[in-house]
Amino acid sequence: MAELPDSIFVNPPDPPDPLLNILPYAVDASFSSYTLQHEPTCLPDTRIGLLEEIYKWADGQDERCIFWLNGLAGTGKSTIARTVARRYFEQHRFGASFFFSRCGGDASHADKFVTSIAVQLAQNIPDLYQYIYDAVGERSDIASQSLHDQWHQLVLRPLSKLGREGVRSYVVVVDALDECCDDRIIPIIIQLLAEAQSLEMVKLRVLLASRPEIPIRYGFRRIPDVAYRGFALHHTSPSIVDHDITLFLIYNLRLIGEECHLDADWPGGEVVTHLAGNASGLFIWAATACQFIREGRRFAAKRLETIIHSNSNAATAPEKHLDEIYIASLKHSIYTNYTDEEREDQYRTLRYTLGSIVVLFSPLSVNSLSRLLHVLKRDVDQTLEDLHAILDIPEDGRRPLRLHHPSFRDFLVNEDRCKDPNFWVNARQMHQKLADRCIQLMSTSLMQDICDVKAPGVRVASVESARVEQCLPPELQYACLYWIRHLQMSGAQLYDNDQVHQFLKVHLLHWLEVLSWMRRVSEGIYALNSLESIALTSNCPDLYAFVYDIKRFGLYNRPAIEQAPLQAYCSALVFAPIMSVVKKQFVDQVPGWMKRLPEVEKDWEAALQTIEGHLAAVRAVTFSPDGKLLASASSDKTVRLWDARTGAALQTLEGHSGTTTAVAFSPDGELLASASWDETTKTVRLWDTNTRAALQTLEGHSDYVEAVAFSPDGELLASASADRTVRLWDARTGASLQTLEGHSDYVKAVVFSSDGKLLASASADKTVKLWDARTGAALQTLKGHWGTITAVVFSPDCKLLASASWDETVRLWNTSTGGAALTLEGRSGTTIAVAFSPDGKLLASASADKTVRLWDTSTGDLLRILEGHSGTTTAVAFSPDGELLASASWDETVRLWDTRTGAALQMLEEHSGNISAVAFSPDDKLLASASADKTVRVWDTSVGAALRTLEGHSDYVEAVAFSPDGELLASASADKTVRLWDARTGAALRMLEGHSGTTTAVAFSPDCKLLASTSADKTVRLWDTSTGDLLQTLEGHSGTTTAVAFPPDGELLASTSADKTVRVWDARTGASLQTLEGHSDYVEAVAFSPDGKLLASASADKTVRLPSLSKRVAVSRSNFRPSVDVKGQWVSYNSEDVLWLPFDYRPTDVAVYGSIVGFGYSSGRVSFMEFVF
């Protein structure tokens, strides 16, 4: 179009600016970038009317801050955008630009959109520089925050500080927003740009050019009409467009004629008119035609004839005529003097090379492309040599190849458009070839510690990006990021032991390490979800099991691997469960400096991951309607948003001045409401989930706000308060509509039925009230609980209502009659929250006993107990598809559980009293449980079924233990006896009597010949397991003996007591060898290290001690260097972090003895690790 390719102003791509070292900057997105330097601007005397309109808007008093230039593909939007940017740059009134491109790279997404705008504003407006620089200093992490926070901190706030003097109107140009790869971000950007209207001291004019795609139109519908004006290029008068195209053709054909030494009057006015008519408004047609003719060089005139004599015109078939231009360009790239065999080879190479370029998810340079495709660079150069009409081929082989226009991609992969089979690219086959090449490249390039940092605790943030780029060339980064996506797009079938399976068996950890260096671990987890889906539909059970385990491995270890890539070989492997397929495959890669590994779980728990970040108890959690976001509320006064698929932190919403107690998404997911115990005004806040901006603060309650809920149509918001009322608000305007009164104590929970007809509220007055949601009329009061009701929720079909209470029950009510349908009792302490699964078949409850329980809503049966939190569980929520369950806890975490595999956790629901202890058999096939109901039950761990009930004790059973050979089971009871049972049959073998107080613990010697028991009578007794005879009574403790343990050789015995000591005895003679003191409260657990050299004790004083033994310590303390330490999440050596500790393995206390570390946990369990550096 009116385009001037030889008059471009080019800035250097990397100006020496401190901000560039702080803020991420998309170098190729600026209109004056090196990449865009050859892109044209409008010719003189073209687009006159439109440009005048734009300039009048930009220079005048029009209050509309956005000029939306929209048009169909090929209508010249980008050229106009470059023209406007250049004009205001030369007038020193240019603010910034961002030219999106679907070709990939930083210009294909919005990650660096705001920061790039901010950097350019600082460079182009001198008065603004310091304000932006200071804004970065105020929030050094701003580049990792939401686009909303970035826009306000880096753009709007600095601009608002400019004074009235001087020029105060600046133009920002945003081109091809429709080519942003994330459709969800597009409306957000439009909203942010519209906020420029709020500036008072300066006018920010935004020219936004795009196709009128759905996300664009949706974004403009969400902003006021007074914020923008629109102009549709495709509605411009055809005569004006034809005139401009004619000028464009005259200008470019004259240049071609001069270059090719053609006659001065070539090609003549009639030909130009004919060509302009064929273009019919498509500037891309005219531009491609001219480029095609120019590339013909001495055959330029012949190429012009080819175009003139084509069979269609753009007025009736614009796409068809454009396709003919593309076909002609491709045909002229094939040499005619080749043999048929050579020509076919050239066709094949062209399809392979061009096909790769058009299906790549991010552009690559010629150098990188040749290495990815495993083709010589000179062959790629020769293949593309005559395709400049289609491709932007930089002279520098390190810069990315780009299509001149995305329409070529659409043409080449559409068999109905590209009708020449020599050129048509089968996209699926091309994706398969690229997937294969990616896997092959990774297989030959990936290795452990690929960046050669050596130390396992080195953080990604501490390694310079230049080093990462040097070690990870672009083609390798591309392969690691996109191989699964290519595989998915190919529609390929997977098989056990195929190349995908073999690659993962060898290079999985290497791949995860590279993703970490690239800071793309979350994207790797997304990709694993896709790979799991492919494997699920393929006939490959072994590969599917491996991929599923990889996903669990990745989710569980994401925090470690994201921080320190080499933890993929350390923490990730060490703490993976015993049965993990990944652990079994790569266990030989555990570093040798970990001589002794800790005890870990047998298999993955139902918890997929533990999400950390809150600084205090998490009070509430909920999924967004589309299941992609997770919101949590905390006593740290914040609301946090998380990626529900990866657990990655997305945003922290701050503003409340007290504990945030509840969160709720609107049905369309656009709004988030939060309730709080704000210190002064008791408020509900509304947030925009796209921009993360605080929209409104709803005031009216006179006491703490406990809960919030949206109506199903999103029009109403209900809030429950300690002021004994429920308030209804207009969710869009924030206006208070009604106050529902009737409860006699604070209202703890509120919820709408899914049909929007009912509203239920739960209160400390021990009742649930049902209200008419539209009129506010009280309908029913449900009574039955005898404690505060903490939560209430409707079933999806509205037929049931569930309520949770401090009375330790969950009740199900019939909503039509108000009658109680079921009472669910689990002896779990106060039940704090409940949630129905989307299909209504399950009910989840959160309890003070730190568990989550799943119930069958039709029968009331307890199905499973999900354990893992270390504090009271406060909230539960199902994902929309019912596959995930989120729970929140006072332990400051949110846990995500897989509801499909949660059955792997065994539920001991058949005891009629509290369970006091459990023990696994040595082969893990059996589980014994001791209970206050005076029985011991034995369970099959594979199915969770109770096999037998062992009866005989006359009081509650305190402890159980299997013998090391699995043949015997011992139980200790408050009836002062110990009983021995046949572990396989359950037969009672003998009763051991002699203690004068409750027996509290039992332990077998390693050879199974001895049994030790502790008691409230302050003694330890040793028994002969074969006869039941009492062999020794060990006296010396001055308080209840609480635990006992043998070392591996069975020669010693250690006992703990309420007298705060540990005693060591000779197991053969009963002689007291040593009394170990130091604890300040009763000692509740004791364990020997696996080699028997060390003894660890855990106490109610929350410490673990590794006391020195007077005998049997083979190595003295002086032989160890005290260089190992544990601080927070890390084990360190010589003050350098070496091993990250997952949340479940962070001890409450630590004892270090040389290179041996004892970990004590809140459960009383003790674990050891030994390091050899």
Secondary structure, DSSP 4 states (H G I P E B T S, - for coil): ----TT------SS---GGGGTS---GGGSTTSSTTTT---PPTTSSHHHHHHHHHHHHS-----EEEEE--TTSSHHHHHHHHHHHHHHTT-EEEEEE--TT-GGGGSSTTHHHHHHHHHHHH-HHHHHHHHHHHHH-TTGGGS-HHHHHIIIIIHHHHT--SSS--EEEEEEE-GGG-S-TTHHHHHHHHHHGGGG-SSSEEEEEEEE---HHHHHHHHTS-GGGEEEEEGGGS-HHHHHHHHHHHHHHHHHHHHHHTT--TT-S-HHHHHHHHHHHTT-HHHHHHHHHHHHHTGGGHHHHHHHHHT-S--TTT-HHHHHHHHHHHHHHTTS-TTS-HHHHHHHHHHHHHHHHHHHH-SS--BHHHHHHHHT--HHHHHHHHTT-TTTEE--SSTTSBPEES-THHHHHHT-TTT---TTT---HHHHHHHHHHHHHHHHHHH--TTTT----TT--GGGS-HHHHHHHS-HHHHHHHHHHHHHHHHHT----TTSHHHHHHHHHHHHHHHHHHHTT-HHHHHHHHHHHHHHHHHTT-HHHHHHHHHHHHHHHHHHHHHHH-GGGGTTHHHHTS-TT-HHHHHHGGGS-TTEEEPPP--SS--SEEEEEE--SS-EEEEEE-TTSSEEEEEETTS-EEEEETTT--EEEEE---SS-EEEEEE-TTSSEEEEEE--SSSEEEEEEETTT--EEEEEEEESS-EEEEEE-TTSSEEEEEETTSEEEEEETTT--EEEEEE--SS-EEEEEE-TTSSEEEEEETTSEEEEEETTT--EEEEEE--SS-EEEEEE-TTSSEEEEEETTSEEEEEETTT--EEEEEE---S-EEEEEE-TTSSEEEEEETTS-EEEEETTT--EEEEE---SS-EEEEEE-TTSSEEEEEETTSEEEEEETTTGGGS------SS-EEEEEE-TTSSEEEEEETTSEEEEEETTTTEEEEEEE--SS-EEEEEE-TTSSEEEEEETTS-EEEEETTT--EEEEE---SS-EEEEEE-TTSSEEEEEETTS-EEEEETTT--EEEEE---SS-EEEEE--TTSSEEEEEETTS-EEEEETTT--EEEEE---SS-EEEEEE-TTSS-EEEEETTS-EE-PPPSSS--S-GGGS---EEEETTEEEETTEEEEEPPGGG--SEEEEETTEEEEE-TTS-EEEEEE--
